[in-house]
Amino acid sequence: MDDIGQLKVTLVHGRYFNSWEALGLGYIGAFLKSRVKDIRVEFYQGCFDDDEAVVAGCGDSNIVAFSCTTPTFPYALRIARRLKEINPAIHTVAGGYHPSAVPDDCLVEGIDQVVTGEGEAAMLDIVRGNREKFVHGRPVEFAELPWPDRTLIRNERNIQVAYNDNKKRITSFQSHRACPFRCRYCADGFNKVLYEGVARAPVRHRPAGDLLDEMQEVTRTYRLDLLKFSDPTWNLSVDWVSEFCREKVKRGFETPFYPNIHAGVCTEGMFALMAEAGCYEIAVGIESGSPRILRQIGKGTTLDSIRRCVGWAKNAGILIRGYFIVGMPEETDEDLRLTERLADELELDEYGFSLLCPYPGTQMYDPDKYKAIKWENADEYSNDFWRTKHLSNQRLKEWQHYLAERFRNRLSWHNRVIAQIDRTQRLVLDKP
């Protein structure tokens, strides 16, 4: 363990309309404390802590590191510049998906250093004195990682938000790192922004026993009602899913869980095991009902694989939330009518309809068009600039609003909030 003297490192998670556990910073904080003596690590989250509290709390830090998605980078920059005004000696670091996607754009006044890739090893290098402008974090094995420090990230606050919204105490866990799929709309997908554009990302599965040890301890500590997974895709391996489910059943660990599922990597037996292990609900990225658009997405799903996945889950008694994206680049009105038809046919328990947002790091991002976008006001629910080759932004929004209204009694939380705003503003939702 390094002994580098007293050092204060503050980790900051940005502000967004939807709060979630800062698991990445929880891992980084735990990793630093396990390897550096006499280090003081603190944490703030913009969804809960106002700017004044964050600035005051960070003011005596040696290092302040911001975890940034694209919509939250402007927040990080604003806080970093305020900190520099009161204490120019503070060393400011930006990391996460947005800096990994466009590192040069993030090394601006107020930010001293940019981390690309995974954060644990990179932050340890920085704590040890690395002051290169760009530091790339290597992929870290789960055997090197302590469990995320949930006390540090004040996980109880996120659990309370979940309880207020759903009357269930919920938090999330990570089961693997990296994604092998090539979805063109996703920063984890085609460009693999955390892994310097490699074609085949270094997927690491967490040992099922270690994962379940953490899940059981956290469930006891926080009195959880439902366990979610932060992984974009949970079922990368049917064998791993089977091992996890069998071990969960063997332990008699009955708290239900809820993962994200890829429709192309599943079997009927897998869903039977998941149901036995207490799978309450799955979320499936269906995206489109058009075979042509599904091929263009690059996800590797088909209408047949989607129908099989949904049918098997229903037969196992598992609830299904389906996500759909409006606005793939070649999409037409006819493609969206096929999406509506599939959404109706599947008879899901919950529906989510988002508008494609060309985030940096995705195949949809064009810096000549979108570099100057005010990203804090742009997301996959309400951006006002994306359009397809055939459909205007307004037309896409009409479809998004129409589909949300069409399935209004079974909308996901995000869409319910947006639909309520639309109704308050008295939007007229005619069929496109």
N, C-alpha and C positions, 0 to 999 in steps of 0.2 A: 504494500500500500504506500502511495506517495505521501511524503510529508513536505508540503510546500508553504507552510505557515497559514495563518488565518486568512481566509478568502471568502467573500460573499458573492454568490452567484444567484441571480434572480431569473426565474423562468416565467415568461409571460405568454398566455394563450389569448388570441385575439377576440374581438367582439363580432358576433354574428346573430341574426335573428333567432337562430336555433342553437341552444347550448348543448354541448356533449362533453363527456369526460375527456380530459387532456391526457389520454393514456400514453401518448408519445413522450410528453414531458414527464409523466410519472416514471416511465422507464429511464429517461435520461437522468432525472434526479436520483433515482435509486442506484444507477450505474456509477455516477460520480461519487456518491457517498460510500459506495462499497470499495472504491479504489483510491480515494484521497482522504488523508487524515485532516481533521480540524477544518473541514469545509462547512460553510453555512449555506444551505440552499433554501430559497424562498420561492413563492409562487403567487401569481395573480392571474385572474381570468376576467377579460373585459365584459363578459356577460353578467358578472356579479359585482365586480369592483369598478367603481367609477374612475375616471381619468385622474382625479386629484389623489385618490387613494393609491393608485398604481404609481404615480410619479413620486409621491411621498415615500412609499415603501421601497422604491428602487433607488432612491436618491443617494444612498450610501453604499451602493453595490460596486464591486470591482468589475463584474461582468453582468450584463443584462442580455438575455437571449430570447428572441421572439420566435414562436412557432407560427408559420404563416401559410394559410391558403390564399388563393388569389383575392377573394373579397376582403380578407382581413389584413392584407399587407398595408393598405393605407393607414389603418389603425396603428400598426406597429411603427410605421414611419413617423406618424404624428407624436406618439409617445417617446420614441427615440430622440426626436429633435428637441422635445421639451426637456428631456433628461440632459442632453448636451448643453442646454442653456444654463441649467443650474449646477451641473458638475461635468465639465468637459473631459474629466479623466475617466469617466465611465466608458468601458469598452462595450460596444453594442454589436450584437450578432443577430442575423436573420437566417432562419432555416425553415425547412418544410417543403411542401410541394411547389409553391410559387417560386421561391428562390432556386429550387432545383431545376425548374423549367426555364427560367429566364434570369440566371445569376447576374449577368451584366446590368440588367435593368434594376437590380436591387442594391447594387453597390453605389449608393448615392449619398448625398449629404445627410448625416445622421446615423448612417449604418457603416460601421468600421470593417465588418467581416461578413462573408456569406458562406453558409454551409450548404452543400449539395449532398444528396443521398441520405442515408440513415444517420441519425444524430448522435448516438451514444459515443462511438469512438472518436468522432470529430470533436465533440464538446470536451472530451477528456484531453485531446491534443491541445485544444485552446486553453483549458485550465492549466495545462503544463507549460504554456507559454507560446504556442504556435500563433504567430500574428500574420501569416500569409493572408492575402486578401480573400482567396477562395480556398476552402478546405473541403475535400470530398470525404464523406463518411463511408467507410467500408461496410459491407454486409456483416452483421453480427449474428453469431449463432445463439440459439436459445440457451445453450449450456453456459454461455458467458453472462447471461442476463439475470439479475435478481428480479423478483416480481415488481411490478410498478408500485411506486410509493403513493398509495391512495390517500394517506393522511396528508402528504405534501400537497396534492392537487385538490384537496378538500372535496373528495368524491361525494360526500354527504349532500352537498348542495345540488349536484346533478340528480341524485336519487330523489330529492325532495321535489324537484321540477317534474320528474317523471311521475311521481305520486300525485302531484297536483293535476296533471293532465290525464292520467290513466287510472288513478287509485291503485297503482301497483308500484312497489319499490323495485326499480330496475337499474342495473348497471351492465357494463360491457367488458368483454375479455378478448384477448388476441390469441388466435390459435395457430397462425402461421404468418410468414412474411413473404412478400412479393407475389405477383400474379402472372401466370403464364399466358393469359389470354390477350388478344390483340385488338380489343375494342377501340375503334377510331375516335370515339368521343371522350375517352377516359385517359387521364394522365398516368394511371397505372397500366394502361393498355399499350397501344402501338409503339409509343416513344420510350416507354420505360424510364421516366425522367429521374427516378431515384437511383438508377443503375447505369447512368451515362449512355443511354441509347442502345444497350445490348439487346440482341434479338431474343435471347432466352434468359429471362430473369432468374436469379438464384433463389428459387423457392425453398423455404425452410419450414418444415412442419414441427410444431411444438410437441414434445412427448405427451401423450394423452394423460398419463398419470400425473405429471407435473401440473398440467392445465387443470385437471380436476381437483388436485390438492388446493390450488389457489381458489378455484370456484367455491369449494366447500368452506374454506376459511372466510372468504369475503362474504359469502351468504350468511354465515353465522354472525360475523361482525356487524353487518349492515342490515340484517333481517330482510333479505331480498325475497321478492315474490316471483321474479322472472329474470332469467339470465340471457343477455344478448351477446352477439359477437361483433367486434369492430371490423372483421375481415370483409373486404368487398365480395369475396366468394369463399364460402366456408367449406364446400365439398370439392376441393381440388382433387382429392383422392377418395374413392369409395372405400378402399381398405382402411384408410385412416379414420373415416367417419364410423365405420363398423367397429374399429378398435375402441374409439371414444365411447360409443353407445354401449358396447358390452361392458366396459369398465364402469361406466356410470350406473348401469343396472346392477352389476356385481356389488357395488358399494352401497346400494340401497339409497342413492342420492336422488331424491324425487323432485327437487325444485325444477320447474319447467324451463325450457330454453327456446331461443328464437334466432335462427341463422339466415344469412343470405345464400341462396341456392342458385347454381348455374344449371339451367334446364338440360344441357347437353351432357352432364356428368352425373348421372344418377341411375339407380335401378329400383325396381319394385321392392326388392329385399332391403335395400338401404332405407327406404321410407318406413318399412315395417319395423326395422331396428330403431330408427329415430323415434317413432311413436312409442315403442316400448320403453325407451330411455327418457320419455317425457317431453318430446318436441311439441311445443304448443302451436307454433305458427312458423311458416317460412315466408321469406320475401324472394320473389323471382323477378329478375330483369327480363321482361317479355319484350319490351321496347316497341315492336311493330307487328302488325298483322299482315304485312306485305312481304311475300317471299323475296322479292327483288331488294327491298330495303334491308331485310335481315342479312342477305348476302353482302351488301355494301357495308354494314356495320362492322363485320369482321369478328363477331363474337363466337361464331361456331354453333349457333342454334338454328333450328328450322321449326316450321309450324308443327311438324310431327313430334319433334323432341319436346316442344313446349306442351303440346297436348298430353303426351305421355307423362311428363313430369307432374302436371296438374292433376291428371287422373289418378296417378299412383298416390300422390299426397292426399287427395280426397278419400281414396279407399282406405288409407291408413288413419283417417280421422284427424288430419292435421289441417289447420286453417291456412289460407293462402292469401298473401298480399302480392299483387302484381304491379310492377312499375312499367310505365310506357313513356317513350320520348317522342315528342312532337317536333319535327323540323330537321330530319336528316337531310343532307345537302341535295339529294336528288328527289326528295319527297314531293308528291303531288296530292291534290284533293282525293284522287282515286285511292292512293296508298293509305291515306288517313281514313277513308271509308272502310277499307279492309281492316284497319286497326280497330275501328269501332265494332265491326262485325265480330272480330276475334274476341275482343273484350266482353262482348255480350255473350258469345258462345261459351266462354270459359266459366262464367258464373262464379267469380272469385268472391272472397270474403271482404277484401279491401282493394281499392284502386288508387294509384298515384299517377298523375299526368304532369310531366315536366316539359319545359321548353328547352331545346338544346342550347347550351351556352358554350361558346368556343374558348374554353379556358386555355391559357398558356400551357404548353406541354402536350396538348391533344393535337390530333391531325387536323382539327377544324381551325386552329389558331393561325391567323395571318397577321404578323406584326405590322405590316403596312396599313392594315385596316383597323386593327384593334388595340394597338399599343397605347393609345391615348384614352382608352375607355376608363371611366370612373368605376372601377371594379367593385368598390364598396356598395354601389347601388345596382350591381348586376349579378344575377345568379340564374339558376336553372328553372326558376319559377316566374321571373318577371323582367328579364332583360328586354330592352327596347331597340335592339340593333340587329339581332340575328335574323336572317331570312334564308330561304332555300333558293335553288335555281329557278323555281317556279312559283313560290309563295312568299308574299311579303311578311314582314314581322307582324303586322296587324292581322293578316289572315291566319298566321300560326296561333296568335293569341285567341282569335275567335274559335279555332278548333280546340285549343286547350280549355278555354272556358266552357265551350259546348260539352266536351267530354266530361269535365268535372260536374257540370249540371246534370248530364245524362246519368251519371252514377253517384249522385250527390248523397244518397243514403249509405254509401259504402266507401266513402273517401278516406284516404290516409290523413294523418294529422296536418301535414303541411298544406295539402290541398284544401282541407276544411277551413283553415285560417284564411287562405287566399280567396276561396269561394265566398266566405263571409264578407270580406272586404269588397269583392265585386258586387255582391247583392246590396251592400250598404251604399255603394256608389251607383246603384240602379242600372247596371249594365244590362242591355237587352241581349239575351243569348238565343239567337235563332240558329237553326241548324245551318252550318256552312254549306 
